[in-house]
Amino acid sequence: MADVQNNPDVEYVVQMKGIDKVYGNGVAANKGVDFNLKKGEIHALMGENGAGKSTLMKMLFGLEQPTAGEIVVNGETVQLTSPSVAIAKGIGMVHQHFMLVPSLSVAENMVLGMVPKKGMFIDETEAIRITKEYAEKYNLHVEPTARVADIPVGMKQKVEILKALVRGAKILILDEPTAVLTSQETEELFHELTNLKKQDYTIVFISHKLNEIKEITDRLTIMRNGRSMGVYNTADVSKEEISRLMVGRDVILNVQKDKAQPTDTVLKVRDLEYVNEWNKKMLDHVSFDVRKGEILGIAGVEGNGQKELVDMLFNFNKPDAGTVTVNGENILGVSQQLIREKGVSLVPEDRMLYGIAGKASIEENILSDRSTKKEYNNGPFFNLNQIHEDTDRLIKDYTVLCKSRNQQVGMLSGGNIQKVVVAREFSNNPVLILADQPTRGIDVGATEFIRKKLVELSRSGIAVLLVSADLNEVMELSDSLIVMHNGHITAYFEDTSSLTDAEMGEYMLGLKEQTAEEIGRVCHD
């Protein structure tokens, strides 16, 4: 394994030299970082959450300004003061969370903020023509007239890439581009990225998925604690070496677990139905059980009812029909406090919106679900000594990297914010854990920790329902697995050990479906 030093004879399309970024609160996100891109390469940018890679790319796309250093694009020193300036220099960015308007068509999204217009309105005919032209040119096939809200996730990804290409991007920054794709969709995306590379487009590929990094990228830059840990030819480094450079220690990449010994049913879901505000059936007679001592996974392309299901189970929404019980007691339509009192914990999909109060301290967040308990609430006064002691213990047990329990939780990295969430949800003696995208967008170290905890808790007798768009995660962690497509269960696998990515993808895309009898085995009546 050799650090590939920057070659002065190579012509770089981007050179970021000695980049420092210090925020107003004194946090140094980048420290003397060099980052160079060759024309026509796919270059991985890797690192734990908080390592500084997102900040670096925000500066390349004009969303942030460096405190010190120089950015050179195509041989010209530039001041990228805004995304519009970056776009004018041929730099485009596709964010992890899509920036599309769901109510508009693909073609309308494609030309937003650009001509063509008829008076005050978008010239739809011209927008469709432009969309078809670019889709054909780059072999990124989309439906120009389809409403974005109705198209699959894989097509949304293509629309975002085409949007950048329509605006003249020759350098593409892709942030976690495969986070919500099936293996088939990922394979198709890689084929399209390879085509772009052959046409001399340069691609920055940000991902935590080491298999994909090894498959698609030419070189990689690894960051840790705001600094570059070196530039490597991807073929020259193993996945284990990459992990060690990112985290600073060896990481166990595969989930290790004993065979589950499930016992009594904890969560019983029967015939859940839900039609959303656009009159689309998001849950169609969904029934399943989760038992003590097992992890039941739910796999599916995003938008096929998983989010709506979790919303029903934790009273963010109410179904049109069906029943849900925990240990025989109804939880539909009851308060979230009462659901928690029945022993249900939730690791929500969106940690920033539902998992934390960003401006509150770590201590306030980590014990927020138990502030009324007698050990913390002694008459009119809080038992601060007990609160401080338990907070410090959870910070230590869950390896939350922070200055102190009083630090504002929103100032932590994504991985450490997620550790605060799971510390709260895992430590309150749950009988059932709803884990919704528990490792999304976090680094390999935090991911390893959370996955090991989920296995440990399930083996102690807790029931775990795991919802994840990460196919490797849901297949490795789950003891049993259901697949959802178009709001209903298309498959149930009692044992995941022999499943393949390709087989799973066929069920997730609706290409295959089991019989009602096979699916019905997920109910253990």
ZAMARGU-4260 file (C-alpha; in steps of 0.2 Angstrom, whole numbers, plus 5000, padded with zeros to 4 digits):
<rodrens>
0) 5000/5000/5000 | 5008/5016/4994 | 5002/5034/4996 | 5001/5041/4978 | 5010/5058/4979
5) 5004/5072/4968 | 5013/5071/4951 | 5018/5088/4945 | 5018/5081/4927 | 4999/5077/4928
10) 4986/5089/4923 | 4973/5091/4936 | 4956/5098/4933 | 4954/5103/4951 | 4968/5107/4964
15) 4963/5111/4982 | 4979/5117/4990 | 4982/5119/5009 | 4964/5121/5013 | 4959/5126/5030
20) 4941/5129/5037 | 4939/5135/5054 | 4921/5139/5059 | 4916/5154/5070 | 4915/5143/5086
25) 4933/5138/5084 | 4930/5121/5076 | 4943/5117/5063 | 4934/5106/5050 | 4949/5105/5038
30) 4968/5107/5042 | 4980/5110/5027 | 4971/5098/5015 | 4977/5095/4998 | 4964/5087/4986
35) 4967/5084/4967 | 4957/5077/4953 | 4963/5071/4937 | 4952/5073/4921 | 4942/5057/4917
40) 4944/5048/4934 | 4932/5042/4947 | 4939/5048/4964 | 4933/5042/4981 | 4933/5053/4995
45) 4932/5044/5011 | 4932/5046/5030 | 4921/5045/5046 | 4907/5057/5049 | 4916/5073/5055
50) 4932/5069/5046 | 4930/5085/5035 | 4925/5077/5018 | 4908/5086/5017 | 4915/5102/5022
55) 4929/5100/5009 | 4916/5097/4995 | 4905/5111/5001 | 4919/5123/4997 | 4922/5115/4980
60) 4903/5118/4976 | 4903/5136/4983 | 4892/5132/4998 | 4906/5136/5011 | 4922/5147/5009
65) 4939/5142/5015 | 4948/5151/5029 | 4964/5148/5020 | 4971/5139/5005 | 4969/5140/4986
70) 4957/5132/4974 | 4962/5129/4956 | 4950/5124/4942 | 4957/5120/4925 | 4973/5129/4929
75) 4964/5145/4935 | 4964/5151/4953 | 4945/5153/4957 | 4934/5161/4971 | 4919/5149/4972
80) 4908/5161/4982 | 4892/5152/4978 | 4885/5136/4969 | 4880/5147/4954 | 4899/5152/4952
85) 4904/5133/4954 | 4891/5128/4941 | 4898/5141/4929 | 4915/5133/4932 | 4908/5116/4927
90) 4906/5109/4944 | 4890/5100/4949 | 4884/5091/4965 | 4871/5078/4968 | 4867/5078/4986
95) 4862/5063/4996 | 4845/5069/4999 | 4838/5074/4982 | 4834/5092/4978 | 4819/5089/4967
100) 4801/5096/4968 | 4790/5081/4970 | 4774/5089/4962 | 4783/5094/4946 | 4787/5083/4931
105) 4804/5076/4927 | 4806/5089/4913 | 4801/5104/4924 | 4813/5099/4937 | 4827/5097/4924
110) 4825/5115/4918 | 4821/5124/4935 | 4830/5141/4936 | 4835/5140/4917 | 4826/5145/4901
115) 4815/5140/4892 | 4800/5149/4897 | 4783/5155/4889 | 4780/5171/4898 | 4780/5167/4917
120) 4779/5148/4914 | 4790/5134/4909 | 4789/5130/4891 | 4785/5111/4894 | 4788/5106/4876
125) 4805/5113/4876 | 4809/5106/4893 | 4804/5089/4887 | 4815/5090/4871 | 4830/5095/4882
130) 4827/5081/4894 | 4825/5068/4880 | 4841/5075/4871 | 4852/5074/4887 | 4844/5057/4892
135) 4849/5050/4875 | 4866/5058/4875 | 4871/5051/4892 | 4861/5035/4892 | 4852/5040/4907
140) 4834/5035/4903 | 4820/5045/4912 | 4802/5048/4909 | 4801/5067/4905 | 4782/5069/4908
145) 4781/5058/4924 | 4778/5067/4941 | 4794/5066/4952 | 4783/5060/4967 | 4778/5045/4956
150) 4795/5039/4949 | 4806/5026/4958 | 4822/5031/4968 | 4834/5025/4954 | 4826/5037/4942
155) 4827/5051/4954 | 4845/5048/4955 | 4847/5049/4936 | 4837/5065/4936 | 4848/5073/4948
160) 4864/5068/4938 | 4856/5074/4922 | 4851/5091/4930 | 4870/5094/4934 | 4875/5089/4916
165) 4861/5100/4908 | 4869/5114/4917 | 4886/5111/4910 | 4895/5101/4924 | 4911/5092/4919
170) 4915/5088/4937 | 4902/5079/4947 | 4902/5077/4966 | 4891/5062/4971 | 4887/5061/4989
175) 4882/5043/4994 | 4874/5040/4977 | 4869/5022/4980 | 4862/5024/4998 | 4845/5020/4993
180) 4847/5009/4977 | 4845/4991/4974 | 4860/4980/4968 | 4852/4981/4950 | 4850/5000/4951
185) 4868/5002/4958 | 4875/4991/4944 | 4865/5002/4931 | 4872/5018/4939 | 4890/5011/4939
190) 4888/5007/4920 | 4882/5025/4917 | 4896/5033/4928 | 4909/5023/4918 | 4902/5030/4902
195) 4904/5047/4909 | 4921/5044/4913 | 4925/5038/4896 | 4919/5055/4890 | 4932/5063/4901
200) 4920/5068/4915 | 4928/5068/4932 | 4918/5061/4947 | 4920/5063/4965 | 4912/5048/4974
205) 4908/5050/4992 | 4903/5033/5000 | 4905/5022/5016 | 4902/5006/5005 | 4919/4999/5003
210) 4914/4985/4991 | 4908/4999/4979 | 4923/5010/4981 | 4934/4995/4976 | 4923/4992/4961
215) 4920/5009/4953 | 4934/5021/4958 | 4952/5024/4951 | 4960/5033/4966 | 4954/5037/4984
220) 4958/5051/4996 | 4955/5046/5015 | 4952/5059/5028 | 4953/5058/5047 | 4951/5072/5060
225) 4951/5086/5046 | 4967/5080/5038 | 4971/5070/5022 | 4978/5053/5027 | 4984/5051/5009
230) 4980/5047/4991 | 4980/5029/4985 | 4977/5020/4969 | 4961/5010/4974 | 4968/4994/4967
235) 4983/4995/4979 | 4973/4995/4995 | 4962/4982/5003 | 4945/4986/5012 | 4953/4982/5029
240) 4967/4995/5025 | 4955/5008/5020 | 4945/5005/5036 | 4961/5006/5047 | 4966/5023/5038
245) 4948/5030/5041 | 4946/5025/5059 | 4963/5023/5066 | 4961/5005/5071 | 4955/4988/5064
250) 4936/4987/5060 | 4926/4971/5059 | 4917/4973/5042 | 4906/4958/5043 | 4892/4956/5056
255) 4895/4942/5068 | 4881/4934/5077 | 4875/4917/5084 | 4859/4909/5077 | 4843/4917/5084
260) 4832/4908/5096 | 4816/4917/5095 | 4802/4914/5108 | 4786/4924/5111 | 4778/4936/5099
265) 4781/4954/5105 | 4775/4964/5090 | 4759/4958/5080 | 4754/4968/5065 | 4738/4963/5056
270) 4731/4970/5039 | 4737/4987/5040 | 4731/4998/5026 | 4735/5016/5022 | 4731/5028/5008
275) 4741/5044/5007 | 4735/5062/5002 | 4739/5058/4984 | 4727/5043/4985 | 4741/5031/4983
280) 4739/5015/4993 | 4755/5015/5004 | 4751/5000/5015 | 4741/4986/5008 | 4735/4972/5021
285) 4752/4972/5029 | 4754/4958/5042 | 4769/4951/5051 | 4776/4947/5069 | 4792/4951/5078
290) 4797/4939/5091 | 4808/4940/5107 | 4827/4937/5103 | 4826/4940/5084 | 4830/4954/5071
295) 4816/4954/5058 | 4822/4965/5043 | 4812/4975/5031 | 4820/4977/5014 | 4813/4987/5000
300) 4817/5002/4988 | 4812/5018/4997 | 4795/5024/4994 | 4787/5007/4995 | 4778/5009/5012
305) 4792/5006/5024 | 4791/5024/5031 | 4772/5024/5032 | 4773/5008/5042 | 4785/5015/5055
310) 4775/5031/5056 | 4760/5020/5061 | 4769/5010/5074 | 4775/5025/5083 | 4759/5036/5081
315) 4766/5048/5069 | 4751/5044/5058 | 4736/5033/5059 | 4731/5019/5047 | 4715/5017/5038
320) 4712/4999/5044 | 4722/4986/5054 | 4728/4982/5071 | 4745/4983/5080 | 4749/4976/5097
325) 4764/4975/5108 | 4763/4960/5120 | 4745/4959/5117 | 4741/4978/5120 | 4735/4990/5107
330) 4747/5004/5102 | 4738/5011/5088 | 4732/5029/5091 | 4739/5030/5108 | 4752/5043/5114
335) 4770/5041/5110 | 4773/5042/5129 | 4762/5027/5132 | 4770/5018/5118 | 4787/5021/5126
340) 4779/5015/5143 | 4775/4999/5134 | 4793/4996/5131 | 4795/5002/5113 | 4810/5012/5107
345) 4813/5021/5091 | 4829/5025/5081 | 4821/5036/5068 | 4825/5038/5050 | 4829/5056/5051
350) 4840/5059/5067 | 4840/5078/5065 | 4821/5080/5064 | 4815/5066/5075 | 4830/5060/5085
355) 4837/5075/5094 | 4834/5093/5099 | 4849/5100/5091 | 4852/5115/5102 | 4850/5106/5118
360) 4864/5097/5127 | 4870/5079/5125 | 4863/5076/5143 | 4846/5084/5139 | 4845/5073/5124
365) 4851/5057/5131 | 4839/5056/5145 | 4825/5065/5138 | 4813/5050/5138 | 4815/5047/5157
370) 4815/5063/5165 | 4800/5059/5175 | 4807/5044/5183 | 4809/5044/5202 | 4828/5042/5202
375) 4829/5058/5192 | 4815/5068/5199 | 4815/5069/5218 | 4800/5079/5223 | 4801/5097/5216
380) 4820/5095/5212 | 4830/5085/5199 | 4843/5073/5206 | 4857/5081/5196 | 4870/5070/5203
385) 4861/5054/5197 | 4858/5063/5180 | 4876/5068/5178 | 4882/5050/5183 | 4870/5041/5171
390) 4874/5053/5156 | 4893/5051/5158 | 4891/5032/5159 | 4881/5032/5143 | 4893/5043/5134
395) 4907/5031/5139 | 4897/5015/5135 | 4892/5021/5118 | 4909/5029/5114 | 4902/5047/5110
400) 4916/5058/5106 | 4912/5075/5114 | 4920/5088/5125 | 4907/5086/5139 | 4889/5081/5143
405) 4885/5099/5141 | 4890/5101/5123 | 4877/5105/5111 | 4872/5089/5102 | 4869/5097/5085
410) 4888/5102/5085 | 4893/5083/5085 | 4897/5073/5069 | 4883/5063/5062 | 4890/5047/5069
415) 4891/5054/5086 | 4873/5061/5085 | 4867/5044/5080 | 4876/5037/5095 | 4867/5049/5107
420) 4851/5043/5099 | 4854/5024/5101 | 4861/5027/5118 | 4844/5034/5124 | 4834/5021/5114
425) 4844/5006/5118 | 4847/5009/5137 | 4829/5011/5143 | 4825/4993/5145 | 4815/4991/5129
430) 4805/4975/5124 | 4805/4981/5106 | 4817/4992/5096 | 4811/5000/5080 | 4827/5003/5071
435) 4824/5014/5055 | 4839/5016/5044 | 4850/5015/5060 | 4867/5018/5051 | 4862/5029/5037
440) 4876/5042/5032 | 4887/5037/5046 | 4905/5031/5046 | 4912/5013/5047 | 4917/5014/5065
445) 4900/5021/5071 | 4891/5008/5060 | 4901/4993/5067 | 4897/4999/5085 | 4878/5001/5082
450) 4876/4985/5072 | 4885/4975/5086 | 4874/4983/5099 | 4858/4978/5089 | 4864/4960/5088
455) 4869/4960/5107 | 4852/4967/5112 | 4842/4955/5101 | 4852/4940/5108 | 4847/4946/5126
460) 4829/4943/5122 | 4824/4960/5114 | 4813/4960/5098 | 4821/4971/5084 | 4812/4977/5069
465) 4825/4983/5057 | 4821/4994/5042 | 4835/4998/5031 | 4838/5003/5012 | 4856/4997/5014
470) 4854/4979/5006 | 4870/4973/5014 | 4865/4979/5031 | 4848/4972/5031 | 4854/4955/5024
475) 4868/4953/5036 | 4859/4959/5052 | 4842/4951/5050 | 4838/4934/5056 | 4822/4934/5046
480) 4817/4946/5032 | 4802/4953/5023 | 4802/4962/5007 | 4790/4976/5003 | 4785/4983/4986
485) 4771/4994/4982 | 4765/4994/5000 | 4763/4976/5002 | 4774/4961/5007 | 4781/4952/4992
490) 4792/4939/5001 | 4797/4932/5018 | 4813/4923/5021 | 4814/4914/5037 | 4833/4912/5036
495) 4844/4925/5027 | 4860/4915/5026 | 4858/4909/5008 | 4850/4925/5001 | 4859/4934/4987
500) 4859/4952/4982 | 4852/4948/4965 | 4838/4938/4972 | 4833/4951/4984 | 4834/4965/4971
505) 4821/4955/4960 | 4808/4955/4975 | 4812/4973/4979 | 4809/4979/4961 | 4793/4969/4960
510) 4800/4957/4947 | 4796/4942/4958 | 4783/4938/4972 | 4780/4924/4983 | 4764/4915/4985
515) 4752/4920/4999 | 4756/4904/5008 | 4774/4908/5008 | 4772/4926/5014 | 4760/4921/5027
520) 4773/4911/5037 | 4779/4928/5044 | 4764/4927/5055 | 4767/4915/5069 | 4749/4912/5075
</rodrens>
